[in-house]
């Protein structure tokens, strides 16, 4: 698990109209060029599925950056596990896990 105090990752999430909306946000030194990986696993009535995405982001002058917006369909029996990892070069600097429902 990453523990660099210069990097703070949090995952904002809301449910709207049967969609789970996930927005990971990183606080880091302004101007940092970071890479992220986001993996979501779903288990529900219809079975299991996994998705992943990755990308890069440059931290703004305010010291924060939105990594991505992920929208997932949510059924009554669906359970999600979403893991976000942020790297500065090859170094893992932040990691966060979201479980839905909690």
C-alpha positions as CSV (number, residue, x, y, z in Angstrom):
1,X,0.0,0.0,0.0
2,X,1.3,3.5,-0.9
3,X,1.9,5.8,2.0
4,X,3.6,8.9,0.5
5,X,2.2,11.9,2.4
6,X,2.6,14.3,-0.6
7,X,-0.2,12.3,-2.5
8,X,-3.8,12.0,-1.2
9,X,-6.3,10.0,-3.2
10,X,-10.0,9.8,-2.6
11,X,-12.9,8.3,-4.5
12,X,-16.1,10.3,-4.8
13,X,-19.1,8.1,-5.5
14,X,-22.8,8.6,-6.0
15,X,-25.8,6.6,-7.2
16,X,-28.1,8.3,-9.7
17,X,-30.8,6.6,-11.8
18,X,-29.5,3.1,-11.3
19,X,-25.9,4.2,-12.1
20,X,-22.9,4.2,-9.7
21,X,-20.8,7.2,-10.6
22,X,-17.2,7.0,-9.5
23,X,-14.8,9.9,-9.6
24,X,-11.2,9.4,-8.2
25,X,-9.4,12.6,-7.3
26,X,-5.7,13.0,-6.4
27,X,-4.1,15.8,-4.4
28,X,-0.5,16.0,-5.3
29,X,2.3,18.5,-6.0
30,X,1.2,21.0,-8.7
31,X,2.5,20.1,-12.1
32,X,3.1,16.4,-11.3
33,X,2.6,14.0,-14.2
34,X,1.0,10.9,-12.9
35,X,-0.3,7.6,-14.3
36,X,-3.4,5.8,-12.9
37,X,-5.0,2.4,-13.1
38,X,-8.6,1.7,-12.2
39,X,-10.0,-1.8,-11.9
40,X,-13.6,-2.5,-11.2
41,X,-15.1,-5.9,-10.4
42,X,-18.8,-6.6,-10.3
43,X,-20.6,-9.6,-8.8
44,X,-24.3,-9.9,-9.1
45,X,-27.3,-11.9,-10.2
46,X,-26.1,-12.0,-13.8
47,X,-22.5,-13.3,-12.8
48,X,-19.1,-11.6,-12.6
49,X,-17.4,-9.1,-14.7
50,X,-14.2,-7.0,-14.6
51,X,-13.2,-3.8,-16.3
52,X,-10.0,-1.8,-16.2
53,X,-8.8,1.5,-17.5
54,X,-5.6,3.5,-17.2
55,X,-4.3,6.9,-18.3
56,X,-2.2,9.9,-17.4
57,X,-3.0,13.2,-15.8
58,X,-1.1,16.4,-15.0
59,X,-1.9,17.9,-11.6
60,X,-3.2,21.5,-11.8
61,X,-1.9,24.6,-10.1
62,X,-4.4,24.0,-7.3
63,X,-2.7,20.7,-6.5
64,X,-5.5,18.4,-7.5
65,X,-6.7,16.4,-10.6
66,X,-9.7,14.3,-11.5
67,X,-8.5,11.0,-12.8
68,X,-11.6,9.8,-14.6
69,X,-15.3,9.4,-14.4
70,X,-16.6,5.8,-14.3
71,X,-20.4,5.0,-14.7
72,X,-21.6,1.6,-13.8
73,X,-25.1,0.1,-14.0
74,X,-26.3,-1.0,-10.6
75,X,-28.9,-3.7,-9.9
76,X,-30.4,-4.6,-6.5
77,X,-28.0,-7.6,-6.0
78,X,-24.8,-6.0,-7.6
79,X,-21.7,-5.6,-5.5
80,X,-18.7,-3.6,-6.8
81,X,-15.1,-3.5,-5.8
82,X,-13.1,-0.7,-7.4
83,X,-9.4,-0.2,-6.9
84,X,-7.5,2.9,-8.0
85,X,-3.7,3.1,-8.1
86,X,-1.7,6.2,-8.9
87,X,2.0,6.1,-9.9
88,X,4.6,8.8,-10.2
89,X,7.0,7.2,-12.7
90,X,7.3,3.6,-11.6
91,X,6.6,4.4,-7.9
92,X,3.1,3.6,-6.5
93,X,2.2,6.8,-4.6
94,X,-1.5,6.3,-3.8
95,X,-4.0,3.6,-3.7
96,X,-7.7,3.5,-2.6
97,X,-10.4,0.9,-2.7
98,X,-14.2,1.5,-2.9
99,X,-16.8,-1.1,-2.1
100,X,-20.4,-0.6,-3.1
101,X,-22.5,-1.0,-1.3
102,X,-20.4,-0.5,1.8
